Amino acid sequence: MDEITQVVRDYVVREYIEEGDDRQITETTPLISGGIVDSFSMVSLKRFLERKYHIQIPDACATPDAFDTVKSIVELVRRFQNAPAASICPP
């Protein structure tokens, strides 16, 4: 597991999984559609990622689909690390 994947997974487990909840969070676990992350939590996660990786994720790109799995979140972070936001998101 690479560093970004580990950081995202650990954050989700630490912040959104209740103690005693035995759900395993993998790269493909549905987070939003599975009820683990709600819209308020998604904003907190977005802000965490922006600070941690020194990126800006425009609200237009912070969609439920983009934040539904660890894998999709990692892909989003990598895109913003490698390209300006204007070239990634629709206007």
Secondary structure, DSSP 8 states (H G I E B T S, - for coil): --HHHHHHHHHHHHHHS-TT------TT--STTTTSS-HHHHHHHHHHHHHHHT----GGG--TTTTSSHHHHHHHHHHHHHS-GGGTS--
